[in-house]
Amino acid sequence: FSKDGQILVTSGFDDKLIWWSVNDAAPKPLREVTAHKGWIRAVAVSPDGKLLASGGNDRIVKLWNMADGKPVAELSGHELDVYSLLFHPDGKHLLSGDLMAHIRQWDVAGAKEVRKLDAKDLHTYNGGQRVHYGGVRSLALSADRKQLIAGGLYKGTNPLGAVNEPLIMRFDWETQKVLKKHITDGVKGVVWRNVFHPDGFVIACSGGSGGGWLLFWNAGDEKAFHKFKMKDTAREMDLHPDGIQVATVHWNKKVSICRLEKKPPPKKK
Protein backbone atom coordinates (compact mmCIF):
# COMPACT_ATOMS: atom_id res chain seq x y z
CA PHE A 1 0.00 0.00 0.00
CA SER A 2 1.05 3.61 -0.55
CA LYS A 3 1.61 5.66 2.59
CA ASP A 4 -1.79 7.34 2.25
CA GLY A 5 -3.51 3.99 1.69
CA GLN A 6 -4.97 5.05 -1.64
CA ILE A 7 -2.78 2.93 -3.93
CA LEU A 8 -2.06 -0.80 -3.88
CA VAL A 9 0.81 -2.42 -5.80
CA THR A 10 0.63 -6.13 -6.63
CA SER A 11 3.07 -8.59 -8.17
CA GLY A 12 3.14 -12.20 -9.33
CA PHE A 13 4.68 -14.73 -11.71
CA ASP A 14 3.99 -12.60 -14.84
CA ASP A 15 7.02 -10.26 -14.41
CA LYS A 16 4.77 -7.26 -13.68
CA LEU A 17 4.16 -4.70 -10.97
CA ILE A 18 0.62 -3.33 -11.13
CA TRP A 19 -0.66 -0.14 -9.47
CA TRP A 20 -4.34 -0.05 -8.40
CA SER A 21 -6.64 2.58 -6.93
CA VAL A 22 -8.09 1.19 -3.72
CA ASN A 23 -11.24 3.31 -3.74
CA ASP A 24 -12.45 2.52 -7.27
CA ALA A 25 -15.73 0.62 -7.34
CA ALA A 26 -14.46 -1.50 -10.23
CA PRO A 27 -10.65 -1.35 -9.92
CA LYS A 28 -8.60 -1.28 -13.11
CA PRO A 29 -4.81 -1.10 -13.37
CA LEU A 30 -3.52 2.46 -13.17
CA ARG A 31 -0.06 1.42 -14.28
CA GLU A 32 1.72 -1.79 -15.31
CA VAL A 33 5.50 -2.13 -15.26
CA THR A 34 7.42 -5.12 -16.58
CA ALA A 35 9.83 -5.18 -13.68
CA HIS A 36 11.68 -8.51 -13.58
CA LYS A 37 12.43 -11.58 -15.65
CA GLY A 38 10.28 -14.17 -13.94
CA TRP A 39 8.38 -14.41 -10.70
CA ILE A 40 8.35 -11.30 -8.48
CA ARG A 41 8.52 -12.77 -4.99
CA ALA A 42 8.52 -9.69 -2.76
CA VAL A 43 7.61 -6.00 -2.69
CA ALA A 44 8.03 -3.35 0.02
CA VAL A 45 7.31 0.38 0.37
CA SER A 46 9.79 2.74 2.05
CA PRO A 47 8.77 4.40 5.34
CA ASP A 48 8.31 7.78 3.63
CA GLY A 49 6.18 6.20 0.90
CA LYS A 50 8.37 7.47 -1.95
CA LEU A 51 10.09 4.24 -3.01
CA LEU A 52 8.91 0.76 -3.92
CA ALA A 53 11.33 -2.17 -3.75
CA SER A 54 10.83 -5.42 -5.65
CA GLY A 55 12.76 -8.68 -5.91
CA GLY A 56 12.34 -12.08 -7.49
CA ASN A 57 13.67 -15.03 -9.41
CA ASP A 58 16.04 -12.95 -11.53
CA ARG A 59 18.11 -12.39 -8.32
CA ILE A 60 17.91 -8.61 -8.61
CA VAL A 61 16.42 -6.08 -6.19
CA LYS A 62 14.97 -3.02 -7.91
CA LEU A 63 13.88 0.36 -6.59
CA TRP A 64 11.03 2.30 -8.20
CA ASN A 65 9.45 5.71 -7.80
CA MET A 66 6.17 4.93 -6.08
CA ALA A 67 4.43 7.96 -7.62
CA ASP A 68 5.07 7.21 -11.30
CA GLY A 69 6.62 3.73 -11.49
CA LYS A 70 9.90 4.93 -12.97
CA PRO A 71 13.07 2.93 -12.15
CA VAL A 72 15.42 4.41 -9.55
CA ALA A 73 18.14 1.78 -8.98
CA GLU A 74 19.13 -1.87 -9.36
CA LEU A 75 20.81 -3.76 -6.53
CA SER A 76 22.78 -6.79 -7.73
CA GLY A 77 24.65 -9.41 -5.73
CA HIS A 78 22.24 -12.18 -4.76
CA GLU A 79 23.34 -15.64 -5.87
CA LEU A 80 19.83 -17.12 -5.93
CA ASP A 81 16.18 -16.00 -6.03
CA VAL A 82 15.15 -13.06 -3.83
CA TYR A 83 12.31 -14.07 -1.48
CA SER A 84 11.86 -11.26 1.05
CA LEU A 85 12.31 -7.50 1.47
CA LEU A 86 12.19 -5.16 4.45
CA PHE A 87 12.91 -1.44 4.68
CA HIS A 88 14.64 -0.38 7.88
CA PRO A 89 12.50 2.19 9.76
CA ASP A 90 15.22 4.82 9.19
CA GLY A 91 14.44 4.66 5.46
CA LYS A 92 18.14 4.65 4.66
CA HIS A 93 18.57 0.91 4.43
CA LEU A 94 16.83 -2.03 2.76
CA LEU A 95 17.13 -5.71 3.67
CA SER A 96 16.69 -8.52 1.15
CA GLY A 97 16.68 -12.26 1.82
CA ASP A 98 17.28 -14.98 -0.76
CA LEU A 99 17.03 -18.71 -1.42
CA MET A 100 20.68 -19.16 -0.42
CA ALA A 101 19.68 -17.82 3.05
CA HIS A 102 21.78 -14.69 2.67
CA ILE A 103 20.39 -11.42 4.02
CA ARG A 104 21.89 -8.35 2.38
CA GLN A 105 21.68 -4.85 3.81
CA TRP A 106 21.72 -2.09 1.20
CA ASP A 107 22.37 1.63 1.43
CA VAL A 108 19.35 2.99 -0.43
CA ALA A 109 20.77 6.37 -1.45
CA GLY A 110 24.05 4.92 -2.71
CA ALA A 111 22.52 1.71 -4.09
CA LYS A 112 25.38 -0.24 -2.48
CA GLU A 113 25.61 -3.32 -0.29
CA VAL A 114 26.59 -2.50 3.29
CA ARG A 115 26.88 -5.97 4.79
CA LYS A 116 25.64 -9.55 4.56
CA LEU A 117 24.13 -11.74 7.28
CA ASP A 118 24.25 -15.52 6.92
CA ALA A 119 21.10 -17.45 7.89
CA LYS A 120 22.59 -20.69 6.53
CA ASP A 121 20.34 -22.95 8.61
CA LEU A 122 17.43 -21.82 6.43
CA HIS A 123 19.05 -23.23 3.26
CA THR A 124 19.24 -26.84 2.10
CA TYR A 125 20.85 -28.28 -1.01
CA ASN A 126 19.73 -31.78 -1.95
CA GLY A 127 22.31 -33.37 -4.24
CA GLY A 128 20.11 -36.29 -5.19
CA GLN A 129 17.22 -34.09 -6.29
CA ARG A 130 19.60 -31.31 -7.39
CA VAL A 131 17.56 -28.55 -5.82
CA HIS A 132 18.21 -25.61 -3.54
CA TYR A 133 15.49 -25.49 -0.92
CA GLY A 134 14.31 -23.13 1.80
CA GLY A 135 15.61 -19.58 1.90
CA VAL A 136 14.70 -16.45 3.86
CA ARG A 137 10.93 -16.25 3.43
CA SER A 138 10.23 -13.43 5.89
CA LEU A 139 12.10 -10.65 7.70
CA ALA A 140 11.07 -8.50 10.68
CA LEU A 141 12.83 -6.01 12.95
CA SER A 142 12.00 -5.57 16.62
CA ALA A 143 10.44 -2.31 17.79
CA ASP A 144 13.70 -1.21 19.44
CA ARG A 145 15.58 -2.06 16.21
CA LYS A 146 18.02 -4.25 18.12
CA GLN A 147 16.99 -7.66 16.80
CA LEU A 148 16.20 -9.10 13.37
CA ILE A 149 14.28 -12.32 12.75
CA ALA A 150 14.35 -14.39 9.56
CA GLY A 151 11.86 -17.17 8.91
CA GLY A 152 11.84 -20.22 6.66
CA LEU A 153 12.48 -23.94 7.05
CA TYR A 154 15.07 -26.49 8.10
CA LYS A 155 15.40 -30.29 8.20
CA GLY A 156 14.61 -30.32 4.47
CA THR A 157 15.36 -34.01 4.06
CA ASN A 158 13.03 -34.45 1.08
CA PRO A 159 12.45 -31.11 -0.69
CA LEU A 160 10.22 -32.41 -3.46
CA GLY A 161 8.19 -34.30 -0.88
CA ALA A 162 7.80 -31.18 1.30
CA VAL A 163 9.44 -32.85 4.29
CA ASN A 164 10.71 -29.97 6.42
CA GLU A 165 10.04 -28.03 9.63
CA PRO A 166 9.55 -24.31 10.38
CA LEU A 167 12.48 -22.30 11.74
CA ILE A 168 13.07 -18.69 12.77
CA MET A 169 16.59 -17.34 13.31
CA ARG A 170 17.01 -14.35 15.65
CA PHE A 171 20.00 -12.03 15.08
CA ASP A 172 21.55 -9.22 17.07
CA TRP A 173 21.27 -6.27 14.68
CA GLU A 174 24.66 -4.74 15.51
CA THR A 175 26.88 -7.81 15.89
CA GLN A 176 25.04 -10.15 13.45
CA LYS A 177 25.31 -12.86 16.11
CA VAL A 178 22.61 -15.54 16.12
CA LEU A 179 20.83 -15.11 19.46
CA LYS A 180 18.29 -17.90 19.17
CA LYS A 181 16.89 -20.49 16.77
CA HIS A 182 13.13 -20.80 17.27
CA ILE A 183 11.66 -24.24 16.52
CA THR A 184 8.49 -26.14 17.37
CA ASP A 185 7.65 -29.78 17.93
CA GLY A 186 5.17 -31.73 15.83
CA VAL A 187 4.79 -29.31 12.91
CA LYS A 188 5.81 -29.88 9.29
CA GLY A 189 5.91 -26.72 7.19
CA VAL A 190 7.55 -23.41 6.31
CA VAL A 191 7.47 -20.05 8.06
CA TRP A 192 5.93 -17.89 5.34
CA ARG A 193 5.62 -14.81 7.54
CA ASN A 194 6.95 -13.78 10.94
CA VAL A 195 6.17 -10.60 12.89
CA PHE A 196 6.92 -9.06 16.25
CA HIS A 197 3.87 -8.51 18.43
CA PRO A 198 3.79 -5.14 20.27
CA ASP A 199 4.26 -7.09 23.52
CA GLY A 200 7.57 -8.48 22.25
CA PHE A 201 6.79 -12.09 21.39
CA VAL A 202 6.99 -13.46 17.85
CA ILE A 203 4.08 -14.75 15.77
CA ALA A 204 4.62 -16.88 12.67
CA CYS A 205 2.40 -18.43 10.05
CA SER A 206 3.47 -21.92 8.97
CA GLY A 207 2.02 -23.88 6.08
CA GLY A 208 2.98 -27.08 4.31
CA SER A 209 2.51 -30.83 4.47
CA GLY A 210 1.54 -30.54 8.15
CA GLY A 211 -1.28 -28.08 7.50
CA GLY A 212 -1.64 -24.48 8.64
CA TRP A 213 -0.39 -23.25 12.01
CA LEU A 214 0.01 -20.05 14.00
CA LEU A 215 3.14 -20.34 16.13
CA PHE A 216 4.21 -18.18 19.09
CA TRP A 217 7.66 -17.72 20.69
CA ASN A 218 9.06 -15.69 23.56
CA ALA A 219 12.41 -14.03 22.89
CA GLY A 220 14.48 -16.27 25.13
CA ASP A 221 12.83 -19.60 24.31
CA GLU A 222 13.91 -22.09 21.70
CA LYS A 223 10.54 -23.82 21.46
CA ALA A 224 7.15 -22.23 20.79
CA PHE A 225 5.08 -21.50 23.90
CA HIS A 226 1.86 -21.92 21.92
CA LYS A 227 0.71 -23.30 18.58
CA PHE A 228 -2.71 -23.12 16.98
CA LYS A 229 -3.81 -25.51 14.23
CA MET A 230 -5.91 -23.93 11.48
CA LYS A 231 -8.42 -25.65 9.20
CA ASP A 232 -6.31 -25.43 6.05
CA THR A 233 -2.67 -24.92 5.13
CA ALA A 234 -1.62 -21.26 5.16
CA ARG A 235 0.67 -19.16 2.98
CA GLU A 236 0.52 -15.62 4.40
CA MET A 237 -0.32 -13.72 7.56
CA ASP A 238 -0.54 -10.20 8.94
CA LEU A 239 -1.14 -8.70 12.37
CA HIS A 240 -3.72 -5.94 12.84
CA PRO A 241 -2.46 -2.72 14.48
CA ASP A 242 -4.66 -3.53 17.49
CA GLY A 243 -2.37 -6.50 18.26
CA ILE A 244 -5.40 -8.76 18.67
CA GLN A 245 -6.56 -9.76 15.20
CA VAL A 246 -4.46 -12.00 12.93
CA ALA A 247 -5.36 -12.46 9.26
CA THR A 248 -4.20 -15.60 7.42
CA VAL A 249 -4.44 -16.62 3.76
CA HIS A 250 -5.17 -20.26 2.97
CA TRP A 251 -4.86 -22.83 0.19
CA ASN A 252 -8.67 -23.12 0.02
CA LYS A 253 -8.79 -19.52 -1.32
CA LYS A 254 -10.16 -18.14 1.94
CA VAL A 255 -8.92 -15.50 4.36
CA SER A 256 -9.38 -16.20 8.06
CA ILE A 257 -9.24 -13.78 10.99
CA CYS A 258 -8.33 -15.06 14.44
CA ARG A 259 -8.46 -13.17 17.72
CA LEU A 260 -5.69 -13.47 20.28
CA GLU A 261 -6.88 -13.87 23.85
CA LYS A 262 -5.07 -14.47 27.10
CA LYS A 263 -5.20 -18.01 28.38
CA PRO A 264 -7.78 -18.17 31.16
CA PRO A 265 -6.44 -19.01 34.63
CA PRO A 266 -6.81 -22.64 35.69
CA LYS A 267 -10.01 -23.46 37.52
CA LYS A 268 -9.70 -23.90 41.24
CA LYS A 269 -10.37 -27.39 42.45
C-alpha positions in Angstrom: 0.0 0.0 0.0 1.0 3.6 -0.5 1.6 5.7 2.6 -1.8 7.3 2.3 -3.5 4.0 1.7 -5.0 5.0 -1.6 -2.8 2.9 -3.9 -2.1 -0.8 -3.9 0.8 -2.4 -5.8 0.6 -6.1 -6.6 3.1 -8.6 -8.2 3.1 -12.2 -9.3 4.7 -14.7 -11.7 4.0 -12.6 -14.8 7.0 -10.3 -14.4 4.8 -7.3 -13.7 4.2 -4.7 -11.0 0.6 -3.3 -11.1 -0.7 -0.1 -9.5 -4.3 -0.1 -8.4 -6.6 2.6 -6.9 -8.1 1.2 -3.7 -11.2 3.3 -3.7 -12.4 2.5 -7.3 -15.7 0.6 -7.3 -14.5 -1.5 -10.2 -10.6 -1.4 -9.9 -8.6 -1.3 -13.1 -4.8 -1.1 -13.4 -3.5 2.5 -13.2 -0.1 1.4 -14.3 1.7 -1.8 -15.3 5.5 -2.1 -15.3 7.4 -5.1 -16.6 9.8 -5.2 -13.7 11.7 -8.5 -13.6 12.4 -11.6 -15.6 10.3 -14.2 -13.9 8.4 -14.4 -10.7 8.3 -11.3 -8.5 8.5 -12.8 -5.0 8.5 -9.7 -2.8 7.6 -6.0 -2.7 8.0 -3.3 0.0 7.3 0.4 0.4 9.8 2.7 2.0 8.8 4.4 5.3 8.3 7.8 3.6 6.2 6.2 0.9 8.4 7.5 -1.9 10.1 4.2 -3.0 8.9 0.8 -3.9 11.3 -2.2 -3.7 10.8 -5.4 -5.6 12.8 -8.7 -5.9 12.3 -12.1 -7.5 13.7 -15.0 -9.4 16.0 -13.0 -11.5 18.1 -12.4 -8.3 17.9 -8.6 -8.6 16.4 -6.1 -6.2 15.0 -3.0 -7.9 13.9 0.4 -6.6 11.0 2.3 -8.2 9.5 5.7 -7.8 6.2 4.9 -6.1 4.4 8.0 -7.6 5.1 7.2 -11.3 6.6 3.7 -11.5 9.9 4.9 -13.0 13.1 2.9 -12.1 15.4 4.4 -9.5 18.1 1.8 -9.0 19.1 -1.9 -9.4 20.8 -3.8 -6.5 22.8 -6.8 -7.7 24.7 -9.4 -5.7 22.2 -12.2 -4.8 23.3 -15.6 -5.9 19.8 -17.1 -5.9 16.2 -16.0 -6.0 15.1 -13.1 -3.8 12.3 -14.1 -1.5 11.9 -11.3 1.0 12.3 -7.5 1.5 12.2 -5.2 4.4 12.9 -1.4 4.7 14.6 -0.4 7.9 12.5 2.2 9.8 15.2 4.8 9.2 14.4 4.7 5.5 18.1 4.6 4.7 18.6 0.9 4.4 16.8 -2.0 2.8 17.1 -5.7 3.7 16.7 -8.5 1.1 16.7 -12.3 1.8 17.3 -15.0 -0.8 17.0 -18.7 -1.4 20.7 -19.2 -0.4 19.7 -17.8 3.0 21.8 -14.7 2.7 20.4 -11.4 4.0 21.9 -8.3 2.4 21.7 -4.8 3.8 21.7 -2.1 1.2 22.4 1.6 1.4 19.3 3.0 -0.4 20.8 6.4 -1.4 24.0 4.9 -2.7 22.5 1.7 -4.1 25.4 -0.2 -2.5 25.6 -3.3 -0.3 26.6 -2.5 3.3 26.9 -6.0 4.8 25.6 -9.5 4.6 24.1 -11.7 7.3 24.2 -15.5 6.9 21.1 -17.4 7.9 22.6 -20.7 6.5 20.3 -23.0 8.6 17.4 -21.8 6.4 19.0 -23.2 3.3 19.2 -26.8 2.1 20.8 -28.3 -1.0 19.7 -31.8 -2.0 22.3 -33.4 -4.2 20.1 -36.3 -5.2 17.2 -34.1 -6.3 19.6 -31.3 -7.4 17.6 -28.6 -5.8 18.2 -25.6 -3.5 15.5 -25.5 -0.9 14.3 -23.1 1.8 15.6 -19.6 1.9 14.7 -16.5 3.9 10.9 -16.2 3.4 10.2 -13.4 5.9 12.1 -10.6 7.7 11.1 -8.5 10.7 12.8 -6.0 12.9 12.0 -5.6 16.6 10.4 -2.3 17.8 13.7 -1.2 19.4 15.6 -2.1 16.2 18.0 -4.2 18.1 17.0 -7.7 16.8 16.2 -9.1 13.4 14.3 -12.3 12.7 14.3 -14.4 9.6 11.9 -17.2 8.9 11.8 -20.2 6.7 12.5 -23.9 7.0 15.1 -26.5 8.1 15.4 -30.3 8.2 14.6 -30.3 4.5 15.4 -34.0 4.1 13.0 -34.5 1.1 12.5 -31.1 -0.7 10.2 -32.4 -3.5 8.2 -34.3 -0.9 7.8 -31.2 1.3 9.4 -32.9 4.3 10.7 -30.0 6.4 10.0 -28.0 9.6 9.6 -24.3 10.4 12.5 -22.3 11.7 13.1 -18.7 12.8 16.6 -17.3 13.3 17.0 -14.4 15.6 20.0 -12.0 15.1 21.6 -9.2 17.1 21.3 -6.3 14.7 24.7 -4.7 15.5 26.9 -7.8 15.9 25.0 -10.1 13.5 25.3 -12.9 16.1 22.6 -15.5 16.1 20.8 -15.1 19.5 18.3 -17.9 19.2 16.9 -20.5 16.8 13.1 -20.8 17.3 11.7 -24.2 16.5 8.5 -26.1 17.4 7.6 -29.8 17.9 5.2 -31.7 15.8 4.8 -29.3 12.9 5.8 -29.9 9.3 5.9 -26.7 7.2 7.5 -23.4 6.3 7.5 -20.1 8.1 5.9 -17.9 5.3 5.6 -14.8 7.5 7.0 -13.8 10.9 6.2 -10.6 12.9 6.9 -9.1 16.3 3.9 -8.5 18.4 3.8 -5.1 20.3 4.3 -7.1 23.5 7.6 -8.5 22.2 6.8 -12.1 21.4 7.0 -13.5 17.8 4.1 -14.8 15.8 4.6 -16.9 12.7 2.4 -18.4 10.1 3.5 -21.9 9.0 2.0 -23.9 6.1 3.0 -27.1 4.3 2.5 -30.8 4.5 1.5 -30.5 8.2 -1.3 -28.1 7.5 -1.6 -24.5 8.6 -0.4 -23.2 12.0 0.0 -20.1 14.0 3.1 -20.3 16.1 4.2 -18.2 19.1 7.7 -17.7 20.7 9.1 -15.7 23.6 12.4 -14.0 22.9 14.5 -16.3 25.1 12.8 -19.6 24.3 13.9 -22.1 21.7 10.5 -23.8 21.5 7.2 -22.2 20.8 5.1 -21.5 23.9 1.9 -21.9 21.9 0.7 -23.3 18.6 -2.7 -23.1 17.0 -3.8 -25.5 14.2 -5.9 -23.9 11.5 -8.4 -25.6 9.2 -6.3 -25.4 6.0 -2.7 -24.9 5.1 -1.6 -21.3 5.2 0.7 -19.2 3.0 0.5 -15.6 4.4 -0.3 -13.7 7.6 -0.5 -10.2 8.9 -1.1 -8.7 12.4 -3.7 -5.9 12.8 -2.5 -2.7 14.5 -4.7 -3.5 17.5 -2.4 -6.5 18.3 -5.4 -8.8 18.7 -6.6 -9.8 15.2 -4.5 -12.0 12.9 -5.4 -12.5 9.3 -4.2 -15.6 7.4 -4.4 -16.6 3.8 -5.2 -20.3 3.0 -4.9 -22.8 0.2 -8.7 -23.1 0.0 -8.8 -19.5 -1.3 -10.2 -18.1 1.9 -8.9 -15.5 4.4 -9.4 -16.2 8.1 -9.2 -13.8 11.0 -8.3 -15.1 14.4 -8.5 -13.2 17.7 -5.7 -13.5 20.3 -6.9 -13.9 23.9 -5.1 -14.5 27.1 -5.2 -18.0 28.4 -7.8 -18.2 31.2 -6.4 -19.0 34.6 -6.8 -22.6 35.7 -10.0 -23.5 37.5 -9.7 -23.9 41.2 -10.4 -27.4 42.5 
